Amino acid sequence: MQDTVAEWKRKRTNLLGYLLLLPAVLVFLVLSVGPVLYGIWLSFQSGFGFLDLQFVGLENYRRLLFDDPNFWSSVRTGAVYAAYSVVLQTTLGVAIALLLNESFRFENFVRTIVLVTYLIPTVAVAILFRWLLNAQIGIVNFSLTRYTPVDGAVNFFSEALALHTVVWASGWKFTIFVVLIILARLQSIDAELYELARINGANAIQRFRDVTYPQIRSALFLVILLRGIFMFNKFDMIWVLTEGGPFRQTETMVIYAYKTAFGQQSYGEGAAVTTLMFLLLATVSIVYFAAFSPEEEVEN
């Protein structure tokens, strides 16, 4: 009898737990899974506008993959932008984190000033850089022409420099993400490890190689994966700065999908671009995990 009552209470507790989770699950399905499934369904449709859609099967994918060189250009640009950004942000982020991990006067104030930049909205940062780098009224060009041998204004948004400009503007905003992750890991390293390394005559480079890097390696694996995915998907920074121009030099996959869907009102084809982008990122993530086994690094 007691076992029956205990079993009934256990089932009632489990049922209550499921009921409490149900609203969150429904919200997740409606706001996350629902749009993804709708986007995949939309990628098999064709037409200009949501009210004039016709099922065309894989035609959108066939046209993108075999008949649209601009699509492949956006894939290449997105890959370059993501890789360039990851290298820049990871390098600068680790360097800044190492500096902030040292003890110095006003260290807490300096850390706060550096980290608070991550809270600035991305659109605000992009608009700020548009003003700073403006060829006519930007303070950067004013300083270059007045205090350096540069003769004449530099067009930072030209065909040759636009991608570099977008990457470095993104780096100013998003490097702090790397700093946060790496600095948190650095502060958990036992100081005795560095003391033992100094006693054994290790210099700064050797201490980083033998002590710091093995301790932050798992965090680096995570940072590289997340930064790569986020930067490949980045829309707002590029759109505000260049809108994908000039001459498609900064047109990544997400920019191309936006222009296709909302510029040309070809929603099915735009959805096909985003679906391919999802499949590409999923494939890269699987290969990344298979090649580097970051989950084992995190466990270690």
Secondary structure as GFF3:
##gff-version 3
##sequence-region A 1 300
A	DSSP	alpha_helix	2	28	.	.	.	ID=ss1
A	DSSP	pi_helix	29	33	.	.	.	ID=ss2
A	DSSP	alpha_helix	34	42	.	.	.	ID=ss3
A	DSSP	beta_strand	45	46	.	.	.	ID=ss4
A	DSSP	beta_strand	54	55	.	.	.	ID=ss5
A	DSSP	alpha_helix	59	67	.	.	.	ID=ss6
A	DSSP	alpha_helix	69	100	.	.	.	ID=ss7
A	DSSP	alpha_helix	107	116	.	.	.	ID=ss8
A	DSSP	three_ten_helix	117	119	.	.	.	ID=ss9
A	DSSP	alpha_helix	122	132	.	.	.	ID=ss10
A	DSSP	alpha_helix	139	147	.	.	.	ID=ss11
A	DSSP	alpha_helix	162	186	.	.	.	ID=ss12
A	DSSP	alpha_helix	191	199	.	.	.	ID=ss13
A	DSSP	alpha_helix	204	207	.	.	.	ID=ss14
A	DSSP	pi_helix	208	212	.	.	.	ID=ss15
A	DSSP	alpha_helix	213	232	.	.	.	ID=ss16
A	DSSP	alpha_helix	236	241	.	.	.	ID=ss17
A	DSSP	alpha_helix	253	258	.	.	.	ID=ss18
A	DSSP	pi_helix	259	263	.	.	.	ID=ss19
A	DSSP	alpha_helix	267	292	.	.	.	ID=ss20
A	DSSP	alpha_helix	294	299	.	.	.	ID=ss21
###
